[in-house]
């Protein structure tokens, strides 16, 4: 009988620990989801031989932009944000530009499976005869988008700079999210030239 009392006490202790651990895990997961949804990872690459100070005017490269596989509303949002950023950097829009601006996008759907199963020895995969509800699976999906902004030398028709932003997309506040994407990417232009 004493052995059964120890087993019941062990089950009760595990249940308390499991509930506490589940609460902490849920809070941490929520924090990761909220912070990852708002962050944008940005990288850029450029031709090290180019003097970026010589570029003063721009125009959009229609041929490249037309190939971007997004709807026209989002294209216009992105182009307006790029134009705003370039004008703020002192560029002028011109019919005879130094730079041609192009962009393209990629996206991928991510399926997130989260299992908070508690096995016989604590957190993890598995099954325990002592714990009834030890497998609780949550599934969610999100869309990760990548925006590329290309700056092309108008005379040479050569790519001289590319910025790339990667982050999670949302249908909420789409204008603000696109402005954030473009703003973060354009912070990298002009590149800091190492002497």
C-alpha positions as CSV (number, residue, x, y, z in Angstrom):
1,X,0.0,0.0,0.0
2,X,2.9,2.3,0.8
3,X,4.2,1.7,-2.7
4,X,0.9,2.9,-4.2
5,X,0.9,6.1,-2.0
6,X,4.4,6.9,-3.4
7,X,3.2,6.4,-6.9
8,X,0.1,8.7,-6.3
9,X,2.4,11.3,-4.7
10,X,4.8,11.1,-7.7
11,X,1.9,11.5,-10.1
12,X,0.6,14.5,-8.2
13,X,4.1,16.1,-8.1
14,X,4.5,15.5,-11.8
15,X,1.1,17.1,-12.5
16,X,2.1,20.3,-10.7
17,X,5.5,20.4,-12.4
18,X,3.9,19.7,-15.8
19,X,1.3,22.5,-15.3
20,X,4.1,24.9,-14.2
21,X,6.3,23.9,-17.1
22,X,3.5,24.2,-19.6
23,X,2.7,27.7,-18.4
24,X,6.3,28.8,-18.7
25,X,6.7,27.1,-22.1
26,X,3.5,28.7,-23.4
27,X,4.7,32.2,-22.3
28,X,8.1,31.7,-23.9
29,X,6.5,30.4,-27.2
30,X,4.2,33.5,-27.2
31,X,7.2,35.8,-26.7
32,X,9.2,34.1,-29.6
33,X,6.2,34.3,-31.9
34,X,5.5,38.0,-31.1
35,X,9.1,39.1,-31.4
36,X,9.8,37.0,-34.6
37,X,6.7,38.4,-36.3
38,X,7.9,41.9,-35.9
39,X,11.6,41.5,-36.8
40,X,13.0,41.7,-40.3
41,X,16.4,40.3,-41.1
42,X,18.3,42.4,-43.7
43,X,21.4,41.8,-45.7
44,X,22.9,43.6,-48.7
45,X,25.6,43.0,-51.3
46,X,27.3,45.4,-53.6
47,X,30.0,45.9,-56.2
48,X,33.1,47.0,-54.3
49,X,34.5,48.8,-57.4
50,X,31.6,51.2,-57.7
51,X,31.7,54.8,-56.4
52,X,28.1,55.2,-55.1
53,X,28.5,59.0,-54.6
54,X,28.1,59.5,-58.4
55,X,24.5,58.3,-58.4
56,X,22.0,61.1,-58.0
57,X,18.9,60.1,-59.9
58,X,16.7,57.0,-60.4
59,X,13.8,55.5,-62.3
60,X,11.9,52.3,-61.9
61,X,12.9,49.4,-64.1
62,X,9.5,48.4,-65.4
63,X,10.7,45.1,-67.1
64,X,12.0,43.8,-63.8
65,X,9.1,45.0,-61.7
66,X,6.5,43.5,-64.0
67,X,8.0,40.0,-63.3
68,X,7.5,40.3,-59.6
69,X,4.9,37.7,-58.6
70,X,2.8,39.8,-56.2
71,X,-0.5,41.7,-56.8
72,X,-0.4,45.2,-58.2
73,X,-1.6,46.8,-55.0
74,X,1.4,45.5,-53.1
75,X,3.8,46.4,-56.0
76,X,2.6,50.0,-55.8
77,X,3.0,50.0,-52.0
78,X,6.6,48.7,-52.3
79,X,7.4,51.2,-55.1
80,X,6.0,54.1,-53.2
81,X,8.1,53.1,-50.1
82,X,11.3,52.8,-52.2
83,X,10.6,56.1,-53.9
84,X,10.1,57.8,-50.5
85,X,13.3,56.3,-49.1
86,X,15.4,57.4,-52.2
87,X,14.0,60.9,-52.2
88,X,14.8,61.2,-48.5
89,X,18.4,60.2,-49.4
90,X,18.6,63.1,-51.8
91,X,17.9,61.3,-55.1
92,X,15.6,62.8,-57.7
93,X,13.3,60.8,-60.0
94,X,14.4,61.3,-63.6
95,X,13.6,60.1,-67.2
96,X,17.3,60.0,-67.7
97,X,18.5,58.3,-64.5
98,X,21.8,57.1,-63.1
99,X,20.1,54.2,-61.3
100,X,17.4,51.8,-62.3
101,X,15.4,50.3,-59.5
102,X,14.0,46.8,-59.6
103,X,12.5,44.4,-57.1
104,X,11.2,40.9,-56.8
105,X,9.7,38.8,-54.0
106,X,9.6,35.3,-52.7
107,X,7.4,33.8,-50.1
108,X,7.0,30.5,-48.4
109,X,4.4,29.1,-46.1
110,X,5.7,27.7,-42.8
111,X,3.7,25.1,-40.9
112,X,4.6,25.1,-37.2
113,X,3.8,22.1,-35.1
114,X,4.3,22.4,-31.4
115,X,3.9,19.4,-29.1
116,X,3.8,19.9,-25.3
117,X,3.7,16.2,-24.6
118,X,5.0,15.1,-21.2
119,X,6.6,11.7,-21.3
120,X,7.1,9.4,-18.3
121,X,10.2,11.3,-17.2
122,X,9.2,14.9,-17.7
123,X,9.0,17.0,-20.8
124,X,9.5,15.4,-24.2
125,X,8.0,12.9,-26.7
126,X,6.5,9.7,-25.4
127,X,3.7,8.2,-23.5
128,X,3.2,7.5,-19.8
129,X,0.5,5.3,-18.4
130,X,0.5,7.6,-15.3
131,X,-0.4,10.8,-17.2
132,X,-3.7,10.8,-19.2
133,X,-3.4,13.9,-21.3
134,X,0.3,13.8,-22.2
135,X,0.1,14.7,-25.9
136,X,-1.3,18.2,-26.8
137,X,-0.3,19.3,-30.4
138,X,-0.8,22.8,-31.8
139,X,-0.5,23.6,-35.4
140,X,-0.2,27.1,-36.9
141,X,1.0,28.5,-40.2
142,X,2.7,31.7,-41.1
143,X,4.1,33.2,-44.3
144,X,7.7,34.3,-44.5
145,X,8.4,36.8,-47.2
146,X,11.6,37.9,-48.9
147,X,11.8,41.3,-50.6
148,X,14.8,42.0,-52.9
149,X,15.6,45.5,-54.0
150,X,18.0,45.8,-56.9
151,X,19.9,49.0,-57.9
152,X,21.2,48.8,-61.5
153,X,23.7,51.1,-63.2
154,X,21.5,52.7,-65.9
155,X,24.4,53.1,-68.4
156,X,26.1,49.8,-68.0
157,X,23.0,47.8,-67.2
158,X,24.8,46.1,-64.3
159,X,23.6,45.2,-60.9
160,X,25.6,47.4,-58.4
161,X,23.6,46.9,-55.2
162,X,21.1,44.4,-53.8
163,X,19.2,44.6,-50.5
164,X,17.3,41.7,-49.1
165,X,14.8,41.7,-46.3
166,X,13.2,38.6,-44.8
167,X,10.4,38.6,-42.3
168,X,6.9,37.4,-41.6
169,X,4.0,38.9,-43.5
170,X,0.7,39.9,-42.1
171,X,-2.6,41.1,-43.7
172,X,-2.9,43.5,-40.8
173,X,-1.4,46.9,-41.3
174,X,0.0,45.9,-44.7
175,X,1.1,49.5,-45.6
176,X,3.1,49.8,-42.4
177,X,4.7,46.4,-42.7
178,X,5.8,47.1,-46.3
179,X,7.2,50.5,-45.3
180,X,9.1,48.8,-42.5
181,X,10.5,46.1,-44.9
182,X,11.6,48.7,-47.4
183,X,12.9,51.1,-44.8
184,X,15.1,48.5,-43.1
185,X,16.5,47.4,-46.5
186,X,17.2,50.9,-47.7
187,X,19.1,51.7,-44.4
188,X,21.9,49.6,-46.0
189,X,22.2,52.0,-49.0
190,X,24.6,53.5,-49.8
191,X,27.0,50.8,-48.4
192,X,29.7,51.9,-46.0
193,X,32.8,51.7,-48.1
194,X,35.7,50.2,-46.3
195,X,39.0,52.0,-47.2
